[in-house]
Amino acid sequence: MIETPSAMIATPVRTGGGTDLLADVLRRIRLDGALFLKGVYTAPWAFDSPGSCALVDLLAPGAERLIVFHVVRRGHLWISAGGHLVELQEGDLAILPGAHRHLMGSELVEPVKIAELLPAPPWNGIPLLRHGGDGEATELVCGYFRCDELLFNSFLRSLPPVLRITPDGSAAALLDAALSRALEESDSDGAAPPRLPELLLVEALRLYAAREPLATGWLAATNDPVVGRALRLIHDEPVRDWTVDELARSAATSRSVLGERFKAMLGQSPMHYIVEWRMQLAANLLVSTELRLAAIAERSGYGSEAAFSRAFTRHVGMAPAQWRASAPERTGGTRDYSAAAAEAAAVTVVDERRDSTRL
């Protein structure tokens, strides 16, 4: 996974019958990742790890969003972020979806700012940090996922600041083997096992959703018999001219039940969800292809480029041309105009001038 914190990883592709919702979302936000630190910490120890802005400056200058994770290879520790505290044991994985500032340690002692102990970048491979007293040792591997700005806010906004995932069986074996290989290769030629960040995040979130009593939020909605069916229909056919009635019929439910379930689980209507998702697809198309705005407008179901621009600006707060032009500045790199990206980015953006039942 891992040359240095700037290592780039290919995005996952959709496989099988029907849409894999998690993979579809992660593919559209152009996810990549890297390991950035190995640590051996002996009790007593505690760290104060900076929040998203400082981490971006340190690890991935220009990145729009980071998702931080820590894997416990040996020992145990606690992590606290945003008022949530979790205890981790060997084999556990912690994910911080918003890359919040967090404290972690073996016990409640005065934390040290971890940034003060790290060597100055750039790093040749992954730094190994040793710290603490003469007590029990804890070994951690730390990494991050980097992605585009998440216009599709339904995905992460309902998750807690820190998630604990405990893989078992084949999931645990896969995680351990993948990390071992990544660490070995980072110490040799820096080759990156393909798709590891995406696979790691997808599987971790699936495990979390399956084992935690989630009542609301996007992950819970994907497992709901009503909303989950509707979400798969939307993601399978994002360009379809959906109405509430058509979506409800296709999901084998009534319009009122569909609306109530969407509101309860996602805090929004089905039509608003479609708007939000199509805006994410449109943003991806703008930064990953060279299609003219008029062509994007036509593919988006608009009668004119002006109508498309008004809708996009209303939702995003930036005109489509500005969004495209600012992509290198926001991401710290250049745009990838690959044929694969263009082919994958069939997108329709909603004309919000239509009535509340038809997009």
Stockholm file with secondary structure:
# STOCKHOLM 1.0

chainA/1-359         MIETPSAMIATPVRTGGGTDLLADVLRRIRLDGALFLKGVYTAPWAFDSPGSCALVDLLAPGAERLIVFHVVRRGHLWISAGGHLVELQEGDLAILPGAHRHLMGSELVEPVKIAELLPAPPWNGIPLLRHGGDGEATELVCGYFRCDELLFNSFLRSLPPVLRITPDGSAAALLDAALSRALEESDSDGAAPPRLPELLLVEALRLYAAREPLATGWLAATNDPVVGRALRLIHDEPVRDWTVDELARSAATSRSVLGERFKAMLGQSPMHYIVEWRMQLAANLLVSTELRLAAIAERSGYGSEAAFSRAFTRHVGMAPAQWRASAPERTGGTRDYSAAAAEAAAVTVVDERRDSTRL
#=GR chainA/1-359 SS CCSSTTCCCCCCCCCSSSCCHHHHHHHHTTCEEEEEEEEEEESSCEEEECCHHHHHHHHSTTCSEEEEEEEEEESEEEEEETTEEEEEETTCEEEETTCCCEEEESSSSCCEEGGGTSCCSSCSSCCEEEEECSSCEEEEEEEEEEECCCCCTTTTTTSCSSEEECCCHHHHHHHHHHHHHHHHHHTTTCCCCTTHHHHHHHHHHHHHHHHSCCCSSHHHHHTSTTHHHHHHHHHHCTTSCCBHHHHHHHTTSCHHHHHHHHHHHHSSCHHHHHHHHHHHHHHHHHHHCCCCHHHHHHHTTCSSHHHHHHHHHHHHSSCHHHHHHTHHHHHTSCCCCCHHHHHHCCCCCCCTTSCTTBC
#=GC SS_cons         CCSSTTCCCCCCCCCSSSCCHHHHHHHHTTCEEEEEEEEEEESSCEEEECCHHHHHHHHSTTCSEEEEEEEEEESEEEEEETTEEEEEETTCEEEETTCCCEEEESSSSCCEEGGGTSCCSSCSSCCEEEEECSSCEEEEEEEEEEECCCCCTTTTTTSCSSEEECCCHHHHHHHHHHHHHHHHHHTTTCCCCTTHHHHHHHHHHHHHHHHSCCCSSHHHHHTSTTHHHHHHHHHHCTTSCCBHHHHHHHTTSCHHHHHHHHHHHHSSCHHHHHHHHHHHHHHHHHHHCCCCHHHHHHHTTCSSHHHHHHHHHHHHSSCHHHHHHTHHHHHTSCCCCCHHHHHHCCCCCCCTTSCTTBC
//
